[in-house]
Amino acid sequence: MNIHPNSLSNWLRQYRNYGKKRLESNYDKTDVSEHSDEIKRLREIEKKYIEQRDHIEILKKFQAFLKESE
């Protein structure tokens, strides 16, 4: 599983000393509302990126068409 032996021994020690709760991730418990503005901003950036990428592809095809027509 490509887990470093030190990580595994740390996890085992934490489990033995503190139980399962100590090993549970806090990542899933993060309040999504804290990041909603950032998520909206990133979605808008992604949308603009996709639009620009599509425009570039259309321009490339048009340029190739013009070269064929010459």
Secondary structure as GFF3:
##gff-version 3
##sequence-region A 1 70
A	DSSP	alpha_helix	5	18	.	.	.	ID=ss1
A	DSSP	alpha_helix	20	23	.	.	.	ID=ss2
A	DSSP	three_ten_helix	27	29	.	.	.	ID=ss3
A	DSSP	three_ten_helix	32	35	.	.	.	ID=ss4
A	DSSP	alpha_helix	36	69	.	.	.	ID=ss5
###
